Amino acid sequence: MVINFWFDAGNRKGTPVMSTAPQFATVFGQAAAGTAVYPVPPEGLRTTWTAWIPYSVMQLQNRGPVVTATGLQYQAAQNRLLAEPVLYLDGFGVATGTLLPFSVMR
């Protein structure tokens, strides 16, 4: 499984989230996380899986300091994202799962 990350454009894929680390990116630089490789026996495979990606490698929007009545204060930006799981068999993407919405404050 490979999970690709997109900015949420109203419950549909917007622009891809890019990565600053090649080990968490596709060949095109899009942020991605993957599972371990599982051998699939002829009768098929049913299993659970996990994947992770450090938020720090995702090129997300940052808000930063803003001027308030009491001086400069940091305000985080909310990044609305979509995770897209893709099943690969023998190096080919064969099935795409449901888009999963989540958000990251930065």
Secondary structure, DSSP 8 states (H G I E B T S, - for coil): -EEEEEEESSSSEEEE-BBS-GGGB-TTSBBEEE-------TT-----------GGGB-----EEEEETTEEEEE--EEEEEEEEEEEETTEEEEE---EEEEEE-
